[in-house]
Amino acid sequence: MNKFLKLVLASAVLSLLSCSQTPSITAQQVQSHADRLARWQLEHMGDFEYVRTFRDHTAQPDGWVQAAFYIGLNRWNDTGGEGRYLSALQQKAEANRWQLGPLYWHADDQAIAQLYLALIDSADSQALAPTQTKFDDILAYGADNSLEFIRDDTGQSEGTCQRRWCWSDALFMAPPAWAAMSRISGDEQYLNYALTEFWATTNYLFDPTYHLYYRDSRFFDRASEHDNKVFWSRGNGWVFAGLPLLLEQLPDNHPERPKLIAHYRKMAYAFGALQTAEGLWAPSLLDNDYDPLPETSGSSFVVFGLAWGVNRGLLPAADFNDVIVSGWQAIDKRLTQEGWLGWVQQVGYAPDKVHADDTQLYGSGAYLLAASEMLDYDAGKASAK
């Protein structure tokens, strides 16, 4: 039995990962660092020369890269930001005319709807209409294609399956927006669609032994250079961060909530077993002993998801305090004095090399999500839960 499986089987006693003396994290420090990052990123939204690759994707105002940043910024605005960033968020939505990306049926181009739906209420039909109209069109289209990732020769997308959520990243981009549409409109068909497609993707991509997602079907039989299965840190981070965002949109008594929480817990313990000695998560999760590069985007999503669970009593603090604290501190070390986050793996679909000066908007968004939970995270108080 390999090391990983032993750790997973021992998940019930993961408290061994905790230590009795964890370094303190002050709300003041979290506040100042997150504000530093938010200010720097907003000041650098007009020129992306500092991004090493995929600058065209980064510049797309309604695309997933910018959406991920604004999702994080919106949450920080509601917590530590104390409303200071509301005008920037509103200006973004208005500049986009509340529109989804051009491939509105593609999950990546739906992610920006999470910002729109967070800013409007049910009375604001003019702002709601663009997203609702396109979601209605998707419902009417009724895609039932295979989830197998096959190259799309039409050039409309990477894979022919992407009219559905056939890659792990999609479970961050789309389901929270669909669930929010149900909450705002009062129409359950949007949430029903989100849950049906979420479980279809999960049944297809989730490994029942490792409790992690393959990025897409191309990775089912792929091995890393160390002969391990390939589970991408950020690909799994997208899912793990998306689960809290989805759960927050569900009614408290929704029948799917217990099943989603049980699924979330399985992932939490898998991440707890795979943290590197430094406190981060390697780009290829099972290669954490061989190639533990300090990658901060996937790691930030993981810290957000874990801290969210402990803060709400869904995860036992005794099992996760040290994982969360050491994870946050390792990420925070990569925030520069200027305010940009380093060691962010660039746009991709698999584990890759990372450079110290690599940064990206989704890394900033992930950091702000984590900061929003770390702001009130107190290891001593959480231990009493």
C-alpha positions in Angstrom: 0.0 0.0 0.0 1.5 3.4 -1.0 2.0 6.3 1.2 -1.0 8.2 0.0 -3.5 5.4 0.5 -2.2 4.8 4.0 -2.8 8.5 4.8 -6.3 8.5 3.3 -7.2 5.4 5.3 -5.9 7.1 8.4 -7.9 10.3 7.7 -10.0 9.8 10.9 -6.8 10.5 12.9 -5.4 13.3 10.8 -5.1 15.3 14.0 -1.6 13.9 14.0 -1.0 16.6 11.4 -1.8 19.3 13.9 0.7 20.5 16.4 -0.1 22.1 19.8 1.8 25.3 19.0 0.7 26.8 15.7 2.0 30.3 14.9 -0.6 33.0 15.3 -2.3 34.8 12.4 -3.6 38.2 13.2 -6.6 39.7 11.5 -4.6 43.0 11.1 -2.0 41.2 9.1 -4.5 39.4 6.9 -6.3 42.7 6.4 -3.2 44.7 5.3 -1.8 42.0 3.0 -5.1 41.3 1.2 -5.7 45.0 0.8 -2.2 45.4 -0.6 -2.9 42.7 -3.2 -6.3 44.0 -4.1 -5.0 47.5 -4.7 -2.1 46.4 -6.7 -4.2 44.1 -8.9 -6.8 46.8 -9.6 -4.1 49.3 -10.5 -2.7 46.8 -13.1 -5.8 45.9 -15.0 -5.0 47.9 -18.0 -1.7 46.3 -19.1 -0.8 42.7 -18.6 2.9 42.7 -19.6 3.7 41.3 -16.2 1.8 38.1 -17.1 4.2 35.6 -18.8 1.8 33.7 -21.0 -1.8 33.9 -22.4 -2.0 37.7 -22.2 -4.9 37.6 -24.7 -6.9 35.3 -22.3 -6.0 37.6 -19.4 -7.2 40.7 -21.2 -10.7 39.3 -22.0 -12.9 41.4 -19.8 -15.7 38.8 -19.5 -13.5 35.7 -19.5 -12.7 33.3 -16.7 -9.3 34.8 -15.8 -10.7 38.1 -14.8 -13.8 36.6 -13.4 -11.8 34.5 -10.9 -10.1 37.7 -9.6 -13.4 39.6 -9.3 -15.1 36.7 -7.5 -12.3 36.8 -4.9 -12.4 40.6 -4.8 -16.2 40.6 -4.3 -15.9 38.2 -1.3 -13.1 40.2 0.2 -15.2 43.4 -0.3 -17.9 41.7 1.8 -15.5 40.7 4.6 -12.2 42.5 5.1 -12.8 45.1 2.4 -15.7 46.6 4.3 -17.3 47.8 1.1 -14.2 49.7 -0.1 -14.1 47.9 -3.4 -17.8 48.0 -4.3 -17.4 50.8 -6.8 -14.7 48.8 -8.7 -16.9 45.8 -8.7 -19.9 47.7 -10.0 -17.8 49.5 -12.7 -16.6 46.1 -13.9 -20.1 44.7 -14.3 -21.3 47.9 -16.0 -18.3 48.1 -18.3 -19.2 44.5 -19.4 -22.8 45.5 -19.8 -23.7 42.5 -17.5 -22.9 40.2 -20.4 -21.4 36.7 -20.3 -18.5 35.8 -22.5 -19.0 35.2 -26.2 -19.2 31.4 -25.8 -21.9 31.8 -23.3 -22.6 28.0 -23.3 -19.0 27.4 -22.2 -18.5 27.3 -18.4 -15.5 29.6 -18.6 -17.6 32.3 -20.1 -20.3 31.9 -17.4 -17.9 32.5 -14.4 -18.3 36.3 -14.6 -22.0 35.8 -13.9 -21.1 35.0 -10.3 -20.0 38.7 -9.9 -23.2 40.0 -11.6 -25.5 37.9 -9.5 -23.7 38.9 -6.3 -24.3 42.6 -7.2 -27.9 42.6 -8.1 -31.2 41.7 -6.5 -34.4 40.2 -7.8 -35.8 43.6 -8.6 -32.9 44.6 -10.9 -34.3 42.8 -14.0 -32.3 44.9 -16.5 -29.0 43.6 -15.0 -30.3 40.1 -14.5 -31.7 39.7 -18.0 -28.5 39.0 -20.0 -27.5 36.0 -17.9 -31.0 34.7 -17.4 -31.7 34.8 -21.2 -28.5 32.9 -22.0 -29.1 30.3 -19.2 -32.6 29.8 -20.6 -31.1 29.2 -24.0 -28.8 26.6 -22.5 -31.7 24.9 -20.8 -33.6 24.8 -24.1 -30.6 23.5 -26.0 -30.4 20.5 -23.7 -26.8 19.3 -24.4 -26.4 15.6 -23.9 -23.1 15.0 -25.5 -20.4 12.7 -24.1 -18.1 14.0 -21.4 -15.1 12.5 -23.2 -12.6 15.2 -24.0 -12.1 15.0 -27.8 -10.5 17.8 -29.7 -12.9 20.3 -31.2 -11.9 20.8 -34.8 -14.4 23.6 -35.3 -12.2 25.9 -33.1 -15.1 26.9 -30.9 -13.5 25.3 -27.9 -10.8 23.0 -26.9 -13.0 19.9 -26.7 -16.3 18.9 -28.2 -17.5 18.1 -24.7 -17.4 21.6 -23.4 -21.0 22.4 -24.0 -21.1 20.5 -20.7 -18.8 20.5 -17.7 -16.4 17.9 -18.8 -13.2 19.4 -17.1 -12.7 20.0 -13.4 -12.2 23.7 -13.6 -15.8 24.1 -14.9 -17.1 23.1 -11.4 -15.8 26.4 -10.1 -16.8 28.5 -13.1 -20.5 27.6 -13.6 -22.4 25.8 -10.8 -22.4 28.7 -8.2 -23.7 31.0 -10.9 -26.6 28.7 -11.8 -27.5 28.2 -8.2 -27.4 31.9 -7.6 -29.8 32.4 -10.5 -32.2 30.0 -8.8 -31.9 31.9 -5.5 -32.5 35.3 -7.1 -35.2 34.3 -9.6 -37.0 31.7 -7.4 -36.9 29.3 -10.3 -35.6 25.9 -9.3 -34.8 24.7 -12.8 -31.4 26.5 -12.7 -30.3 24.8 -9.5 -31.6 21.5 -10.8 -29.5 21.8 -13.9 -26.4 22.7 -11.9 -26.8 19.8 -9.5 -27.5 17.3 -12.3 -24.5 18.4 -14.3 -22.3 18.7 -11.2 -22.9 15.0 -10.3 -22.6 13.9 -13.9 -19.1 15.5 -14.0 -18.2 14.1 -10.6 -19.3 10.6 -11.5 -17.1 10.8 -14.6 -13.9 12.5 -13.3 -13.8 11.9 -9.5 -11.5 9.0 -8.5 -13.2 7.1 -5.7 -9.9 5.8 -4.2 -7.9 9.1 -4.2 -10.9 11.4 -3.7 -9.5 13.7 -6.3 -10.6 14.8 -9.8 -8.9 14.1 -13.0 -8.7 17.3 -14.9 -10.5 15.7 -17.8 -10.7 12.3 -19.5 -7.3 12.7 -21.2 -5.8 12.0 -17.7 -7.5 8.8 -16.8 -4.5 6.7 -17.9 -1.8 9.3 -17.8 1.2 8.9 -15.4 3.6 11.5 -14.1 7.3 11.3 -14.6 7.4 9.6 -11.1 4.8 7.1 -12.3 2.0 8.5 -10.2 -1.5 9.3 -11.4 -1.9 12.9 -12.4 -4.1 15.0 -10.2 -3.6 18.6 -10.9 -3.4 20.9 -7.9 -5.3 23.9 -9.4 -7.7 21.6 -11.2 -8.7 20.1 -7.9 -8.5 23.5 -6.2 -11.1 24.9 -8.6 -13.5 22.2 -7.5 -12.8 22.4 -3.8 -13.2 26.2 -3.8 -16.3 26.0 -6.0 -18.1 23.7 -3.5 -18.4 26.3 -0.8 -19.6 28.8 -3.3 -22.2 26.4 -4.5 -23.3 25.3 -1.0 -23.7 28.9 0.1 -26.4 29.3 -2.6 -28.4 26.3 -1.6 -31.3 26.5 0.8 -30.3 25.1 4.2 -32.9 22.3 3.9 -32.1 21.3 0.4 -32.0 17.5 0.1 -28.7 17.6 -1.9 -26.8 19.5 0.9 -25.7 16.5 3.0 -24.5 14.7 -0.1 -22.4 17.7 -1.2 -21.0 18.2 2.2 -20.0 14.5 2.4 -18.3 14.9 -0.9 -16.5 18.1 0.2 -15.2 16.3 3.3 -13.7 13.5 1.2 -11.7 16.1 -0.7 -10.7 17.9 2.4 -9.1 14.9 3.9 -7.4 14.0 0.6 -5.8 17.5 0.6 -4.8 17.2 4.3 -2.8 14.1 3.4 -1.0 15.7 0.5 0.3 18.9 1.9 4.0 19.4 1.3 6.4 19.9 4.2 6.4 23.6 3.4 2.7 23.9 3.7 1.6 24.1 0.1 0.3 21.6 -2.5 2.5 20.5 -5.4 1.3 21.1 -9.0 1.0 17.4 -9.4 -0.6 16.4 -6.1 0.8 12.8 -5.8 4.3 14.0 -6.7 4.5 16.1 -3.5 7.5 14.2 -2.2 9.4 14.5 -5.5 8.7 17.9 -7.0 7.1 20.0 -4.2 7.2 23.3 -6.1 5.7 26.3 -4.2 2.6 26.8 -6.4 0.2 29.3 -4.9 -3.0 29.3 -6.9 -4.1 25.8 -6.2 -2.8 26.1 -2.7 -4.9 29.3 -2.1 -8.0 27.6 -3.3 -7.3 24.7 -0.9 -6.7 26.9 2.1 -10.0 28.8 1.3 -11.9 25.6 1.2 -10.5 24.1 4.3 -10.8 27.3 6.4 -14.4 27.8 5.2 -15.2 24.3 6.5 -13.6 24.8 9.9 -15.1 28.2 10.3 -18.6 26.7 9.8 -18.1 23.6 11.9 -18.1 21.3 8.9 -14.5 20.1 9.4 -13.0 19.2 12.8 -10.5 21.9 13.7 -8.3 19.4 15.5 -7.6 17.7 12.1 -7.0 20.8 10.1 -5.7 23.7 12.2 -2.1 23.1 11.3 -2.8 22.4 7.7 -4.7 25.7 7.3 -2.2 27.9 9.3 0.9 26.5 7.6 -0.8 26.7 4.2 -1.8 30.3 4.6 1.6 31.3 5.9 3.4 29.5 3.0 1.1 31.3 0.5 1.5 34.7 2.3 5.3 34.4 2.0 4.9 34.7 -1.7 3.1 38.0 -1.6 5.6 40.7 -2.5 5.9 44.2 -0.9 4.5 45.7 -4.1 1.4 43.6 -3.8 1.6 40.8 -6.4 1.5 37.1 -5.6 4.3 35.0 -7.0 4.6 31.3 -7.8 1.3 31.2 -9.6 1.3 28.5 -12.3 0.3 30.1 -15.6 -2.7 29.3 -17.7 -2.8 25.6 -18.5 -4.6 22.3 -18.0 -2.0 20.1 -16.3 0.8 20.4 -13.7 3.7 22.5 -15.1 6.8 24.3 -14.0 6.3 27.5 -11.9 8.6 30.5 -11.6 9.0 32.8 -8.6 7.9 35.8 -10.6 4.8 34.1 -12.2 1.6 35.8 -11.2 -1.9 35.8 -12.6 -5.4 37.3 -11.8 -6.9 34.0 -10.8 -4.0 33.6 -8.3 -5.0 37.0 -6.8 -8.6 35.9 -6.7 -7.8 32.7 -4.9 -5.6 34.6 -2.4 -8.5 36.9 -1.6 -10.9 34.0 -1.2 -8.5 32.5 1.3 -8.0 35.8 3.1 -11.7 36.2 3.5 -11.8 33.1 5.6 -8.4 33.6 7.4 -9.5 37.1 8.5 -11.6 35.6 11.3 -9.8 32.3 11.6 -8.5 31.8 15.1 -6.9 28.4 15.7 -7.5 28.4 19.4 -11.1 29.3 19.0 -11.7 26.9 16.2 -10.2 24.0 18.2 -13.1 24.3 20.6 -15.6 23.4 17.9 
